[in-house]
Amino acid sequence: MKKLLTFAVIAGGVFFLIKRNKDAKAEADLWREATAPTVAPTGASSNGSAPAKAGSDAASKN
């Protein structure tokens, strides 16, 4: 009975370490994706709105 309990404890520890390692890798991948520089195509802004016209708006306010 002691051997079975010992085996269960060791197996649980191994599964815990595997899960923790997998979660850490997923978090690192998410962090890497979130902090990666993005290259927006010309004419598009990063928040999805239309870019402001530099010439017409600036001239009409002065």
PDB file with one MODEL, atoms N, CA, C and O in Angstrom:
MODEL        1
ATOM      1  N   MET A   1       0.826  -1.199   0.000  1.00  0.00           N
ATOM      2  CA  MET A   1       0.000   0.000   0.000  1.00  0.00           C
ATOM      3  C   MET A   1       0.865   1.255   0.000  1.00  0.00           C
ATOM      4  O   MET A   1       0.541   2.242  -0.661  1.00  0.00           O
ATOM      5  N   LYS A   2       1.976   1.210   0.752  1.00  0.00           N
ATOM      6  CA  LYS A   2       2.865   2.374   0.798  1.00  0.00           C
ATOM      7  C   LYS A   2       3.481   2.646  -0.568  1.00  0.00           C
ATOM      8  O   LYS A   2       3.656   3.800  -0.960  1.00  0.00           O
ATOM      9  N   LYS A   3       3.810   1.580  -1.290  1.00  0.00           N
ATOM     10  CA  LYS A   3       4.410   1.747  -2.614  1.00  0.00           C
ATOM     11  C   LYS A   3       3.428   2.419  -3.575  1.00  0.00           C
ATOM     12  O   LYS A   3       3.815   3.275  -4.370  1.00  0.00           O
ATOM     13  N   LEU A   4       2.178   2.030  -3.496  1.00  0.00           N
ATOM     14  CA  LEU A   4       1.162   2.620  -4.362  1.00  0.00           C
ATOM     15  C   LEU A   4       0.955   4.097  -4.035  1.00  0.00           C
ATOM     16  O   LEU A   4       0.827   4.920  -4.942  1.00  0.00           O
ATOM     17  N   LEU A   5       0.922   4.435  -2.763  1.00  0.00           N
ATOM     18  CA  LEU A   5       0.772   5.825  -2.345  1.00  0.00           C
ATOM     19  C   LEU A   5       1.980   6.652  -2.791  1.00  0.00           C
ATOM     20  O   LEU A   5       1.827   7.777  -3.266  1.00  0.00           O
ATOM     21  N   THR A   6       3.171   6.094  -2.635  1.00  0.00           N
ATOM     22  CA  THR A   6       4.390   6.784  -3.067  1.00  0.00           C
ATOM     23  C   THR A   6       4.380   7.023  -4.569  1.00  0.00           C
ATOM     24  O   THR A   6       4.727   8.105  -5.044  1.00  0.00           O
ATOM     25  N   PHE A   7       3.971   5.983  -5.317  1.00  0.00           N
ATOM     26  CA  PHE A   7       3.883   6.125  -6.775  1.00  0.00           C
ATOM     27  C   PHE A   7       2.880   7.218  -7.156  1.00  0.00           C
ATOM     28  O   PHE A   7       3.146   8.011  -8.060  1.00  0.00           O
ATOM     29  N   ALA A   8       1.730   7.266  -6.474  1.00  0.00           N
ATOM     30  CA  ALA A   8       0.713   8.269  -6.771  1.00  0.00           C
ATOM     31  C   ALA A   8       1.234   9.675  -6.476  1.00  0.00           C
ATOM     32  O   ALA A   8       0.957  10.607  -7.232  1.00  0.00           O
ATOM     33  N   VAL A   9       1.975   9.835  -5.400  1.00  0.00           N
ATOM     34  CA  VAL A   9       2.529  11.145  -5.048  1.00  0.00           C
ATOM     35  C   VAL A   9       3.560  11.575  -6.090  1.00  0.00           C
ATOM     36  O   VAL A   9       3.570  12.730  -6.516  1.00  0.00           O
ATOM     37  N   ILE A  10       4.420  10.656  -6.496  1.00  0.00           N
ATOM     38  CA  ILE A  10       5.441  10.988  -7.496  1.00  0.00           C
ATOM     39  C   ILE A  10       4.791  11.317  -8.835  1.00  0.00           C
ATOM     40  O   ILE A  10       5.179  12.283  -9.492  1.00  0.00           O
ATOM     41  N   ALA A  11       3.803  10.520  -9.243  1.00  0.00           N
ATOM     42  CA  ALA A  11       3.103  10.778 -10.505  1.00  0.00           C
ATOM     43  C   ALA A  11       2.398  12.132 -10.461  1.00  0.00           C
ATOM     44  O   ALA A  11       2.420  12.873 -11.445  1.00  0.00           O
ATOM     45  N   GLY A  12       1.779  12.458  -9.342  1.00  0.00           N
ATOM     46  CA  GLY A  12       1.116  13.760  -9.202  1.00  0.00           C
ATOM     47  C   GLY A  12       2.104  14.908  -9.306  1.00  0.00           C
ATOM     48  O   GLY A  12       1.817  15.931  -9.926  1.00  0.00           O
ATOM     49  N   GLY A  13       3.272  14.733  -8.694  1.00  0.00           N
ATOM     50  CA  GLY A  13       4.307  15.767  -8.786  1.00  0.00           C
ATOM     51  C   GLY A  13       4.815  15.961 -10.198  1.00  0.00           C
ATOM     52  O   GLY A  13       5.048  17.087 -10.637  1.00  0.00           O
ATOM     53  N   VAL A  14       4.987  14.843 -10.915  1.00  0.00           N
ATOM     54  CA  VAL A  14       5.439  14.930 -12.304  1.00  0.00           C
ATOM     55  C   VAL A  14       4.396  15.644 -13.158  1.00  0.00           C
ATOM     56  O   VAL A  14       4.735  16.519 -13.954  1.00  0.00           O
ATOM     57  N   PHE A  15       3.127  15.269 -12.993  1.00  0.00           N
ATOM     58  CA  PHE A  15       2.068  15.929 -13.767  1.00  0.00           C
ATOM     59  C   PHE A  15       1.958  17.408 -13.417  1.00  0.00           C
ATOM     60  O   PHE A  15       1.695  18.235 -14.291  1.00  0.00           O
ATOM     61  N   PHE A  16       2.155  17.743 -12.151  1.00  0.00           N
ATOM     62  CA  PHE A  16       2.130  19.145 -11.740  1.00  0.00           C
ATOM     63  C   PHE A  16       3.248  19.930 -12.419  1.00  0.00           C
ATOM     64  O   PHE A  16       3.021  21.035 -12.912  1.00  0.00           O
ATOM     65  N   LEU A  17       4.454  19.365 -12.446  1.00  0.00           N
ATOM     66  CA  LEU A  17       5.584  20.053 -13.078  1.00  0.00           C
ATOM     67  C   LEU A  17       5.384  20.201 -14.581  1.00  0.00           C
ATOM     68  O   LEU A  17       5.728  21.234 -15.154  1.00  0.00           O
ATOM     69  N   ILE A  18       4.834  19.182 -15.216  1.00  0.00           N
ATOM     70  CA  ILE A  18       4.565  19.262 -16.656  1.00  0.00           C
ATOM     71  C   ILE A  18       3.545  20.358 -16.938  1.00  0.00           C
ATOM     72  O   ILE A  18       3.720  21.144 -17.869  1.00  0.00           O
ATOM     73  N   LYS A  19       2.476  20.416 -16.138  1.00  0.00           N
ATOM     74  CA  LYS A  19       1.443  21.442 -16.340  1.00  0.00           C
ATOM     75  C   LYS A  19       2.006  22.836 -16.095  1.00  0.00           C
ATOM     76  O   LYS A  19       1.716  23.768 -16.845  1.00  0.00           O
ATOM     77  N   ARG A  20       2.811  22.978 -15.048  1.00  0.00           N
ATOM     78  CA  ARG A  20       3.397  24.285 -14.747  1.00  0.00           C
ATOM     79  C   ARG A  20       4.318  24.748 -15.868  1.00  0.00           C
ATOM     80  O   ARG A  20       4.321  25.925 -16.228  1.00  0.00           O
ATOM     81  N   ASN A  21       5.103  23.822 -16.421  1.00  0.00           N
ATOM     82  CA  ASN A  21       6.007  24.159 -17.515  1.00  0.00           C
ATOM     83  C   ASN A  21       5.217  24.554 -18.764  1.00  0.00           C
ATOM     84  O   ASN A  21       5.580  25.500 -19.463  1.00  0.00           O
ATOM     85  N   LYS A  22       4.142  23.825 -19.038  1.00  0.00           N
ATOM     86  CA  LYS A  22       3.306  24.123 -20.202  1.00  0.00           C
ATOM     87  C   LYS A  22       2.641  25.494 -20.055  1.00  0.00           C
ATOM     88  O   LYS A  22       2.578  26.265 -21.012  1.00  0.00           O
ATOM     89  N   ASP A  23       2.147  25.790 -18.850  1.00  0.00           N
ATOM     90  CA  ASP A  23       1.516  27.091 -18.600  1.00  0.00           C
ATOM     91  C   ASP A  23       2.525  28.235 -18.727  1.00  0.00           C
ATOM     92  O   ASP A  23       2.201  29.300 -19.252  1.00  0.00           O
ATOM     93  N   ALA A  24       3.739  28.011 -18.247  1.00  0.00           N
ATOM     94  CA  ALA A  24       4.770  29.049 -18.344  1.00  0.00           C
ATOM     95  C   ALA A  24       5.133  29.305 -19.801  1.00  0.00           C
ATOM     96  O   ALA A  24       5.353  30.453 -20.190  1.00  0.00           O
ATOM     97  N   LYS A  25       5.198  28.259 -20.605  1.00  0.00           N
ATOM     98  CA  LYS A  25       5.510  28.424 -22.026  1.00  0.00           C
ATOM     99  C   LYS A  25       4.381  29.181 -22.730  1.00  0.00           C
ATOM    100  O   LYS A  25       4.639  30.053 -23.560  1.00  0.00           O
ATOM    101  N   ALA A  26       3.139  28.849 -22.401  1.00  0.00           N
ATOM    102  CA  ALA A  26       1.998  29.543 -23.007  1.00  0.00           C
ATOM    103  C   ALA A  26       1.997  31.020 -22.628  1.00  0.00           C
ATOM    104  O   ALA A  26       1.711  31.874 -23.467  1.00  0.00           O
ATOM    105  N   GLU A  27       2.314  31.323 -21.381  1.00  0.00           N
ATOM    106  CA  GLU A  27       2.361  32.723 -20.950  1.00  0.00           C
ATOM    107  C   GLU A  27       3.497  33.470 -21.642  1.00  0.00           C
ATOM    108  O   GLU A  27       3.339  34.630 -22.022  1.00  0.00           O
ATOM    109  N   ALA A  28       4.639  32.808 -21.806  1.00  0.00           N
ATOM    110  CA  ALA A  28       5.767  33.440 -22.485  1.00  0.00           C
ATOM    111  C   ALA A  28       5.433  33.702 -23.955  1.00  0.00           C
ATOM    112  O   ALA A  28       5.793  34.747 -24.497  1.00  0.00           O
ATOM    113  N   ASP A  29       4.751  32.763 -24.595  1.00  0.00           N
ATOM    114  CA  ASP A  29       4.355  32.961 -25.989  1.00  0.00           C
ATOM    115  C   ASP A  29       3.358  34.107 -26.115  1.00  0.00           C
ATOM    116  O   ASP A  29       3.439  34.913 -27.042  1.00  0.00           O
ATOM    117  N   LEU A  30       2.418  34.173 -25.174  1.00  0.00           N
ATOM    118  CA  LEU A  30       1.437  35.256 -25.202  1.00  0.00           C
ATOM    119  C   LEU A  30       2.113  36.605 -24.986  1.00  0.00           C
ATOM    120  O   LEU A  30       1.784  37.579 -25.663  1.00  0.00           O
ATOM    121  N   TRP A  31       3.051  36.668 -24.051  1.00  0.00           N
ATOM    122  CA  TRP A  31       3.780  37.904 -23.784  1.00  0.00           C
ATOM    123  C   TRP A  31       4.594  38.319 -25.009  1.00  0.00           C
ATOM    124  O   TRP A  31       4.632  39.496 -25.369  1.00  0.00           O
ATOM    125  N   ARG A  32       5.242  37.343 -25.645  1.00  0.00           N
ATOM    126  CA  ARG A  32       6.044  37.632 -26.831  1.00  0.00           C
ATOM    127  C   ARG A  32       5.165  38.171 -27.958  1.00  0.00           C
ATOM    128  O   ARG A  32       5.551  39.100 -28.667  1.00  0.00           O
ATOM    129  N   GLU A  33       3.975  37.579 -28.116  1.00  0.00           N
ATOM    130  CA  GLU A  33       3.062  38.043 -29.158  1.00  0.00           C
ATOM    131  C   GLU A  33       2.523  39.436 -28.837  1.00  0.00           C
ATOM    132  O   GLU A  33       2.377  40.266 -29.734  1.00  0.00           O
ATOM    133  N   ALA A  34       2.231  39.694 -27.573  1.00  0.00           N
ATOM    134  CA  ALA A  34       1.658  40.981 -27.182  1.00  0.00           C
ATOM    135  C   ALA A  34       2.673  42.114 -27.281  1.00  0.00           C
ATOM    136  O   ALA A  34       2.294  43.258 -27.534  1.00  0.00           O
ATOM    137  N   THR A  35       3.938  41.819 -27.088  1.00  0.00           N
ATOM    138  CA  THR A  35       4.949  42.871 -27.105  1.00  0.00           C
ATOM    139  C   THR A  35       5.715  42.950 -28.411  1.00  0.00           C
ATOM    140  O   THR A  35       6.626  43.768 -28.546  1.00  0.00           O
ATOM    141  N   ALA A  36       5.363  42.118 -29.368  1.00  0.00           N
ATOM    142  CA  ALA A  36       6.060  42.142 -30.657  1.00  0.00           C
ATOM    143  C   ALA A  36       5.675  43.412 -31.423  1.00  0.00           C
ATOM    144  O   ALA A  36       4.517  43.829 -31.403  1.00  0.00           O
ATOM    145  N   PRO A  37       6.633  44.007 -32.081  1.00  0.00           N
ATOM    146  CA  PRO A  37       6.297  45.189 -32.884  1.00  0.00           C
ATOM    147  C   PRO A  37       5.418  44.801 -34.066  1.00  0.00           C
ATOM    148  O   PRO A  37       5.627  43.767 -34.699  1.00  0.00           O
ATOM    149  N   THR A  38       4.443  45.638 -34.349  1.00  0.00           N
ATOM    150  CA  THR A  38       3.549  45.358 -35.469  1.00  0.00           C
ATOM    151  C   THR A  38       3.866  46.299 -36.616  1.00  0.00           C
ATOM    152  O   THR A  38       4.252  47.448 -36.402  1.00  0.00           O
ATOM    153  N   VAL A  39       3.705  45.818 -37.802  1.00  0.00           N
ATOM    154  CA  VAL A  39       3.927  46.624 -38.993  1.00  0.00           C
ATOM    155  C   VAL A  39       2.568  46.813 -39.649  1.00  0.00           C
ATOM    156  O   VAL A  39       2.005  45.880 -40.221  1.00  0.00           O
ATOM    157  N   ALA A  40       2.047  48.036 -39.559  1.00  0.00           N
ATOM    158  CA  ALA A  40       0.747  48.330 -40.156  1.00  0.00           C
ATOM    159  C   ALA A  40       0.944  48.723 -41.612  1.00  0.00           C
ATOM    160  O   ALA A  40       1.909  49.414 -41.937  1.00  0.00           O
ATOM    161  N   PRO A  41       0.052  48.298 -42.490  1.00  0.00           N
ATOM    162  CA  PRO A  41       0.152  48.721 -43.884  1.00  0.00           C
ATOM    163  C   PRO A  41      -0.062  50.228 -43.991  1.00  0.00           C
ATOM    164  O   PRO A  41      -0.728  50.819 -43.140  1.00  0.00           O
ATOM    165  N   THR A  42       0.487  50.846 -45.010  1.00  0.00           N
ATOM    166  CA  THR A  42       0.346  52.294 -45.165  1.00  0.00           C
ATOM    167  C   THR A  42      -1.117  52.679 -45.283  1.00  0.00           C
ATOM    168  O   THR A  42      -1.893  52.036 -45.990  1.00  0.00           O
ATOM    169  N   GLY A  43      -1.475  53.735 -44.578  1.00  0.00           N
ATOM    170  CA  GLY A  43      -2.846  54.215 -44.626  1.00  0.00           C
ATOM    171  C   GLY A  43      -3.719  53.645 -43.514  1.00  0.00           C
ATOM    172  O   GLY A  43      -4.862  54.075 -43.362  1.00  0.00           O
ATOM    173  N   ALA A  44      -3.226  52.707 -42.747  1.00  0.00           N
ATOM    174  CA  ALA A  44      -4.026  52.124 -41.670  1.00  0.00           C
ATOM    175  C   ALA A  44      -3.400  52.488 -40.331  1.00  0.00           C
ATOM    176  O   ALA A  44      -2.178  52.544 -40.195  1.00  0.00           O
ATOM    177  N   SER A  45      -4.233  52.727 -39.372  1.00  0.00           N
ATOM    178  CA  SER A  45      -3.725  53.017 -38.036  1.00  0.00           C
ATOM    179  C   SER A  45      -3.785  51.753 -37.191  1.00  0.00           C
ATOM    180  O   SER A  45      -4.405  50.767 -37.591  1.00  0.00           O
ATOM    181  N   SER A  46      -3.152  51.773 -36.033  1.00  0.00           N
ATOM    182  CA  SER A  46      -3.085  50.586 -35.200  1.00  0.00           C
ATOM    183  C   SER A  46      -4.410  50.272 -34.516  1.00  0.00           C
ATOM    184  O   SER A  46      -4.633  49.127 -34.121  1.00  0.00           O
ATOM    185  N   ASN A  47      -5.302  51.264 -34.364  1.00  0.00           N
ATOM    186  CA  ASN A  47      -6.569  50.994 -33.688  1.00  0.00           C
ATOM    187  C   ASN A  47      -7.716  50.737 -34.657  1.00  0.00           C
ATOM    188  O   ASN A  47      -8.850  50.549 -34.217  1.00  0.00           O
ATOM    189  N   GLY A  48      -7.462  50.724 -35.935  1.00  0.00           N
ATOM    190  CA  GLY A  48      -8.486  50.387 -36.907  1.00  0.00           C
ATOM    191  C   GLY A  48      -9.267  51.569 -37.445  1.00  0.00           C
ATOM    192  O   GLY A  48     -10.092  51.390 -38.340  1.00  0.00           O
ATOM    193  N   SER A  49      -9.037  52.772 -36.933  1.00  0.00           N
ATOM    194  CA  SER A  49      -9.754  53.930 -37.450  1.00  0.00           C
ATOM    195  C   SER A  49      -9.014  54.493 -38.659  1.00  0.00           C
ATOM    196  O   SER A  49      -7.849  54.172 -38.896  1.00  0.00           O
ATOM    197  N   ALA A  50      -9.690  55.315 -39.398  1.00  0.00           N
ATOM    198  CA  ALA A  50      -9.083  55.914 -40.587  1.00  0.00           C
ATOM    199  C   ALA A  50      -8.053  56.955 -40.170  1.00  0.00           C
ATOM    200  O   ALA A  50      -8.272  57.683 -39.202  1.00  0.00           O
ATOM    201  N   PRO A  51      -6.954  57.035 -40.873  1.00  0.00           N
ATOM    202  CA  PRO A  51      -5.940  58.040 -40.537  1.00  0.00           C
ATOM    203  C   PRO A  51      -6.428  59.445 -40.881  1.00  0.00           C
ATOM    204  O   PRO A  51      -7.209  59.636 -41.814  1.00  0.00           O
ATOM    205  N   ALA A  52      -5.958  60.414 -40.117  1.00  0.00           N
ATOM    206  CA  ALA A  52      -6.344  61.806 -40.353  1.00  0.00           C
ATOM    207  C   ALA A  52      -5.613  62.346 -41.577  1.00  0.00           C
ATOM    208  O   ALA A  52      -4.469  61.979 -41.845  1.00  0.00           O
ATOM    209  N   LYS A  53      -6.275  63.203 -42.299  1.00  0.00           N
ATOM    210  CA  LYS A  53      -5.655  63.855 -43.459  1.00  0.00           C
ATOM    211  C   LYS A  53      -4.770  64.976 -42.953  1.00  0.00           C
ATOM    212  O   LYS A  53      -5.247  65.867 -42.249  1.00  0.00           O
ATOM    213  N   ALA A  54      -3.520  64.951 -43.290  1.00  0.00           N
ATOM    214  CA  ALA A  54      -2.580  65.922 -42.777  1.00  0.00           C
ATOM    215  C   ALA A  54      -2.770  67.291 -43.407  1.00  0.00           C
ATOM    216  O   ALA A  54      -2.682  68.298 -42.704  1.00  0.00           O
ATOM    217  N   GLY A  55      -3.021  67.361 -44.677  1.00  0.00           N
ATOM    218  CA  GLY A  55      -3.066  68.641 -45.375  1.00  0.00           C
ATOM    219  C   GLY A  55      -4.360  69.409 -45.172  1.00  0.00           C
ATOM    220  O   GLY A  55      -4.308  70.586 -44.812  1.00  0.00           O
ATOM    221  N   SER A  56      -5.503  68.807 -45.382  1.00  0.00           N
ATOM    222  CA  SER A  56      -6.758  69.557 -45.389  1.00  0.00           C
ATOM    223  C   SER A  56      -7.202  69.977 -43.981  1.00  0.00           C
ATOM    224  O   SER A  56      -7.672  71.102 -43.805  1.00  0.00           O
ATOM    225  N   ASP A  57      -7.064  69.108 -42.981  1.00  0.00           N
ATOM    226  CA  ASP A  57      -7.492  69.463 -41.629  1.00  0.00           C
ATOM    227  C   ASP A  57      -6.599  70.529 -41.005  1.00  0.00           C
ATOM    228  O   ASP A  57      -7.095  71.447 -40.352  1.00  0.00           O
ATOM    229  N   ALA A  58      -5.310  70.418 -41.196  1.00  0.00           N
ATOM    230  CA  ALA A  58      -4.378  71.375 -40.602  1.00  0.00           C
ATOM    231  C   ALA A  58      -4.544  72.759 -41.227  1.00  0.00           C
ATOM    232  O   ALA A  58      -4.437  73.765 -40.525  1.00  0.00           O
ATOM    233  N   ALA A  59      -4.798  72.827 -42.505  1.00  0.00           N
ATOM    234  CA  ALA A  59      -4.930  74.104 -43.174  1.00  0.00           C
ATOM    235  C   ALA A  59      -6.245  74.789 -42.788  1.00  0.00           C
ATOM    236  O   ALA A  59      -6.284  76.015 -42.675  1.00  0.00           O
ATOM    237  N   SER A  60      -7.304  74.034 -42.589  1.00  0.00           N
ATOM    238  CA  SER A  60      -8.602  74.655 -42.289  1.00  0.00           C
ATOM    239  C   SER A  60      -8.669  75.180 -40.849  1.00  0.00           C
ATOM    240  O   SER A  60      -9.493  76.049 -40.563  1.00  0.00           O
ATOM    241  N   LYS A  61      -7.834  74.683 -39.940  1.00  0.00           N
ATOM    242  CA  LYS A  61      -7.868  75.142 -38.536  1.00  0.00           C
ATOM    243  C   LYS A  61      -7.086  76.424 -38.349  1.00  0.00           C
ATOM    244  O   LYS A  61      -7.298  77.118 -37.355  1.00  0.00           O
ATOM    245  N   ASN A  62      -6.208  76.763 -39.244  1.00  0.00           N
ATOM    246  CA  ASN A  62      -5.383  77.975 -39.072  1.00  0.00           C
ATOM    247  C   ASN A  62      -6.046  79.155 -39.626  1.00  0.00           C
ATOM    248  O   ASN A  62      -5.497  80.255 -39.568  1.00  0.00           O
TER     249      ASN A  62
ENDMDL
END
